[in-house]
Amino acid sequence: MINSIALSLLLGFELSYYLLIIQTGIVEHYNSDLIALFPMFAGGVIGTVLAGRTWKKYDNPIQKIMIALSLQLLLSFLYPNYNIFTLFLLGLAVGLMAPLGIYLFKHKQLKELLFALAVAYTMGTYSFTSEADSRLYMAVIITSIALLSSIVLREYKIVQNTKKIRHSILSYAPLVLWILLDSNLFETLSRHTGLNIWAHYTTVIIIFHLLGLLAAYFLNLFKSQEHIFISSLFIMSYALSYLEWPFLLAIVYPFTISFYNVVVFRTLSHETSLSKLALIMIFVGWIASGLGLTLALSGILH
């Protein structure tokens, strides 16, 4: 029971850190200057690669997580004023956590995953409109809770899947596409003053985030049906953003995010090779989200 709660808090608060500190905190502080943010992106990719490598002395995933979170906590005290070196180190810490956090979860631990996502979406939505440069206390508190959770899990044994499911690299292409579409729409909406749904419909967004999680839990769809359903949700989300109907967008888009992310995490949780998972996360976590940000800034798709 304690391990289940600690596992959920670890992933939930680390996802909150990525949303509130990395994605909408530092990126906003640097005015989405991709050149200035490149050291963080480079550190993230390198950190993700290192997470999948064998460490002679600290090869237990929990030990790697504790090292990454300790570095993240130290750097959180510097928020939001970073230089090239500290931006790189912050990216390195977050990059290490990207595959390691997912690797702890296995497909039978869906309830823990749902609780973690519920924590992240509730906290992220509630604090989304806070001043980006005033989130130092958030960075420290969020990382501290995640680090304490990892300490509780120091003796945790990863439950390996008894039935191994092999996925080809190409089978992860839909996940990359969904994250790219989500990143582009999210970054576009967060810069659109007329469609600032987080400022006006906070409660509605939280409710439909949670409903999306419940739908992903109770709907037993085949893989092809999931792809069609998620594609339809994204089409609706983009259509509502083009039409500039904020209330309906505040219903459909959070539902879409929650539903597809459960599918993403559940798919990745079947991967038993940490090195392969790290490779996948470079595309799913960094390249897709980076392209989404670039597209949002260019205005090509919206």
QUIQUI-V682126 format. One record per residue. N is the residue number from 1. PSI is psi in whole degrees, 0 to 359 (none if undefined). OMEGA is omega in whole degrees, -180 to 180 (NA if undefined). D_LAST is the distance of its C-alpha to the last C-alpha in Angstrom with 2 decimals. Layout:
BEGIN
{{N	PSI	OMEGA	D_LAST} {N	PSI	OMEGA	D_LAST}}
END
This chain:
BEGIN
{{1	313	-179	45.42} {2	318	179	45.07} {3	321	180	43.34} {4	316	180	40.84} {5	315	-180	39.98} {6	321	179	39.85} {7	315	179	37.61} {8	318	-179	35.11} {9	322	180	35.24} {10	307	-179	34.82} {11	318	-178	31.57} {12	316	-178	30.32} {13	330	176	30.91} {14	323	174	29.67} {15	322	177	26.30} {16	321	178	26.38} {17	316	-179	27.17} {18	318	-178	24.20} {19	310	-171	21.82} {20	330	-176	23.60} {21	312	-177	25.08} {22	301	-170	23.10} {23	319	-177	19.45} {24	358	179	19.35} {25	290	-178	22.66} {26	319	180	23.23} {27	319	178	19.64} {28	321	180	19.44} {29	322	179	22.98} {30	15	177	22.13} {31	37	178	19.02} {32	31	178	16.97} {33	104	-174	19.19} {34	329	179	18.96} {35	315	179	22.32} {36	328	-177	24.05} {37	353	-176	22.75} {38	320	179	23.73} {39	323	178	27.26} {40	319	178	26.00} {41	315	179	23.87} {42	317	178	26.96} {43	323	179	29.22} {44	316	180	27.14} {45	315	180	27.41} {46	318	179	31.11} {47	320	179	31.79} {48	320	177	30.36} {49	315	-179	32.59} {50	327	-180	35.56} {51	328	-179	35.15} {52	353	-180	35.89} {53	161	177	38.90} {54	126	176	42.45} {55	127	-174	43.79} {56	313	-174	47.58} {57	328	-176	48.40} {58	69	-176	45.35} {59	351	175	44.14} {60	130	-179	43.79} {61	324	180	40.10} {62	321	178	41.08} {63	318	177	42.73} {64	318	-180	39.64} {65	317	-180	37.58} {66	321	177	40.14} {67	315	-179	40.03} {68	316	-178	36.23} {69	327	176	36.19} {70	316	177	39.11} {71	318	179	37.24} {72	321	180	34.12} {73	316	179	36.41} {74	317	-179	38.05} {75	336	179	34.79} {76	331	179	33.51} {77	345	179	36.25} {78	351	-174	34.66} {79	138	-1	31.27} {80	15	-174	29.18} {81	98	-179	31.10} {82	154	172	31.03} {83	186	-177	32.00} {84	318	-177	31.16} {85	313	-178	33.86} {86	330	174	33.12} {87	319	178	29.38} {88	315	-180	30.47} {89	322	178	32.93} {90	316	176	30.48} {91	321	179	28.12} {92	314	-179	31.30} {93	313	-180	32.28} {94	323	178	28.97} {95	322	176	28.79} {96	320	-176	32.30} {97	334	-173	31.43} {98	303	179	28.45} {99	329	-176	30.67} {100	319	179	33.81} {101	319	180	32.49} {102	323	-176	31.34} {103	332	-180	34.59} {104	330	-178	36.67} {105	142	172	35.30} {106	164	-168	36.56} {107	337	179	35.54} {108	352	-178	38.43} {109	45	-176	37.27} {110	324	-180	34.44} {111	318	177	35.70} {112	320	179	35.61} {113	316	180	32.04} {114	320	178	30.98} {115	319	179	32.80} {116	314	180	31.16} {117	324	178	27.62} {118	318	177	28.75} {119	312	-177	29.99} {120	314	-177	26.83} {121	323	178	24.44} {122	310	-180	26.89} {123	316	-179	27.55} {124	317	-180	23.98} {125	316	-177	22.77} {126	323	-176	25.89} {127	4	-173	25.67} {128	320	-175	21.93} {129	3	177	22.27} {130	156	-178	25.37} {131	125	-175	25.60} {132	323	-177	24.26} {133	356	-177	27.30} {134	32	-175	29.75} {135	20	179	29.29} {136	316	-179	32.24} {137	324	177	34.27} {138	313	-178	31.54} {139	316	-178	31.36} {140	313	-177	35.15} {141	314	-179	35.72} {142	314	-180	33.05} {143	323	180	34.31} {144	317	179	37.91} {145	318	178	37.51} {146	318	-180	35.88} {147	317	177	38.73} {148	322	178	41.39} {149	321	179	40.02} {150	327	177	40.32} {151	320	176	43.88} {152	327	-177	44.74} {153	12	-172	43.47} {154	335	178	45.49} {155	13	-175	47.80} {156	134	178	45.09} {157	124	-179	45.51} {158	129	180	42.44} {159	104	-180	42.91} {160	146	178	42.37} {161	130	177	41.38} {162	328	178	44.55} {163	108	-177	42.67} {164	128	178	40.67} {165	120	-178	37.55} {166	127	177	36.43} {167	136	174	32.82} {168	161	179	31.93} {169	321	-178	29.23} {170	335	-179	27.16} {171	344	178	27.39} {172	359	-179	25.13} {173	317	178	22.23} {174	325	179	20.63} {175	318	178	20.81} {176	317	-180	18.98} {177	316	-179	16.16} {178	317	-179	15.98} {179	323	176	16.04} {180	314	179	13.31} {181	318	179	10.98} {182	314	-179	12.48} {183	317	180	12.30} {184	314	-178	8.61} {185	318	180	8.10} {186	311	-179	11.25} {187	326	178	10.66} {188	312	-178	7.49} {189	324	-179	9.71} {190	344	179	12.72} {191	1	-177	11.70} {192	103	-176	10.78} {193	330	-180	14.35} {194	345	-179	13.96} {195	36	180	12.80} {196	76	-175	15.24} {197	333	-177	16.65} {198	335	-180	18.91} {199	333	-173	20.82} {200	339	-175	21.61} {201	43	-176	21.88} {202	311	-178	23.38} {203	318	179	26.13} {204	316	-179	24.05} {205	315	179	21.67} {206	316	-180	24.80} {207	315	-177	26.48} {208	340	168	23.76} {209	313	-178	23.42} {210	322	177	27.15} {211	324	176	27.07} {212	322	177	24.62} {213	317	179	27.17} {214	320	179	30.00} {215	318	179	28.39} {216	331	-180	27.95} {217	317	-173	31.59} {218	333	-180	33.15} {219	120	-179	31.24} {220	85	-175	33.04} {221	151	171	30.72} {222	163	-177	31.25} {223	316	180	28.85} {224	323	178	27.50} {225	322	176	27.12} {226	315	180	25.21} {227	316	-179	22.70} {228	316	-178	22.30} {229	314	-180	22.13} {230	319	177	19.52} {231	318	179	17.34} {232	320	179	17.80} {233	319	179	16.94} {234	322	177	13.55} {235	317	178	12.89} {236	318	-179	14.10} {237	314	179	12.11} {238	321	180	8.67} {239	315	-180	10.40} {240	328	177	11.78} {241	322	177	8.76} {242	319	180	7.52} {243	345	-179	11.25} {244	55	174	11.57} {245	86	-170	14.71} {246	322	-176	15.39} {247	313	178	18.78} {248	326	177	17.96} {249	322	179	14.95} {250	346	176	17.62} {251	309	-172	19.74} {252	315	-173	17.70} {253	314	177	15.47} {254	322	176	18.58} {255	317	179	20.58} {256	312	-179	18.22} {257	310	-177	18.38} {258	315	-176	22.14} {259	310	-175	22.89} {260	329	180	21.17} {261	326	175	22.50} {262	317	179	25.98} {263	318	179	25.70} {264	309	-178	24.57} {265	320	-180	27.45} {266	321	178	29.89} {267	314	-179	29.19} {268	332	-177	29.56} {269	343	178	32.68} {270	344	-176	34.54} {271	119	-177	34.47} {272	345	-180	37.96} {273	116	-180	37.56} {274	324	180	36.20} {275	320	178	35.78} {276	320	178	33.67} {277	320	178	31.60} {278	318	178	31.02} {279	316	179	29.87} {280	320	-177	27.41} {281	335	175	26.08} {282	318	-180	25.27} {283	314	-176	22.68} {284	317	-173	21.71} {285	321	-172	21.88} {286	309	-176	21.17} {287	315	-179	19.53} {288	313	-180	16.91} {289	324	178	16.04} {290	318	177	16.29} {291	323	178	13.91} {292	317	177	11.38} {293	317	180	12.00} {294	316	179	11.93} {295	321	180	8.54} {296	319	180	7.25} {297	328	-179	9.57} {298	334	-179	8.76} {299	15	-176	5.17} {300	314	-176	5.76} {301	348	-175	3.79} {302	none	NA	0.00}}
END
